[in-house]
Amino acid sequence: MNWKTSLNPILISGAEVLPIVEGGKGIAVSDGVSSGAWAAEDGIGTFSAVNPHIPGAKELSLIESYSSKIRIKRHAEMIERAILGGIAQAKIAYETARNRGRIHMNVMWEMSGVDVILNGILSKVKGLIHGVTCGAGMPFRLAEICAKYNTKYYPIVSSARAFSILWKRAYNRFAEWLGGVVYEDPWIAGGHNGLSTQENEAIRELPEPRVLSLRNTMREFGLDDSVPIFVAGGVWCLREFTDWINNPDFGAIAFQFGTRPLLTKESPIPLSWKKSLLTLKRGDISLNRFSPTGFPSSAVNNSFLQDLQNRSARQVVFSMDSNNIYTEVFCIPREVFVRQNDIPDIQKWIREGFSVPLITPSQTLVFVTPEQNRAIELDRSKCIGCISSCRFSGWTQDQNAQPPIPDPRLFCIQKSLQHIVINGDVNNALMFCGHQGYRFAEDPFYDNGFIPTVKELFERICSGQ
């Protein structure tokens, strides 16, 4: 099968392009160079506007570089930097693409100040960005903001139900600017996942019926089949989607690749990260619940995640009052009561050096070392308010809302993602990855540590492999 000739170009963001999309990954993991190179192959390149790097100002990307002692001022500076970085990356992407393909920008709706950032970037990049993709939350205002700048919008959803809510509440008023819908598999996509409380994270549902349900919902709303659905999450090669291509049941379909573009010469991630991808095995990537956003996320189970898992394992419930269950006094330094059968574990943890008990929002005590406690306090003190509501630091963007109770079982996601990108520490930082990442080691294309250019990867994908 000649995949490239079978992949009919479709209309996306105002141009006919091959339906092959680079997924937008945050914290400078997809930038103007990588997305521009993807678009130059007549595909859709996507750079991230989630705290993008400002070219030539590496130190400005680090959370440690924020000097103000007042968090709201650091938050305002973060928004300013995001706007400057987004504008810069849009220009780089446009210049790299050489007027071919389409350039999209990705944002996370749960990032703090997203509406200000979107307005700040889109008001300065007319003609450079053709579409905006947005997930990690329910982006109700996305359509209105994009329409103001004559820019197509692409919500990222994981179910027909989620799109239906968005359409009925907001998108029906901006139908002409809906460029397409990104269906992201909530079980095996990389990064934050859109699993709802109605879905079992241990039992994956097949994507075909869910995408067909999404298409039928779109049809019910009067959206014709030319409005594309981007299939994302778990997409490795096109030969596995033979039944999807040119299938009238699905309508216009594009295929979004998030994990494979990590391993290209143009990818901005450090070499240590790229080499680590080549060593992954089945089972190395898993869903976890440690993100301070509250969303489950997929990442490599490295030392960083294992430390968080071990921390949560050193946990006991407590009560403010004694009763038949909570009979033993424990001081933290205030007096609380724990169960008698938890005392041996508490004593063991303290002997091992985990001598600091910290209260969690679940009314439990989690035990950490003095060094870990100091690190937690330091990270909280440097919070820049990067997400709208942070369960680790207790920040909330809505100053009139009750802030979340800080949870010591979590971590500063901004710091961790910055440090893996900038310092290349793949063991002691969060390493997002889609669940197909183990296939780098199994795919002969990457034999002997081969790292392709974007052009070589794009051609490989078009070959069906």
Summary of the structure (lengths in Angstrom):
residues: 465
radius of gyration: 22.9
end to end distance: 11.2
largest distance: 72.9
contacts: 1599
relative contact order: 0.13
helix: 37%
strand: 18%
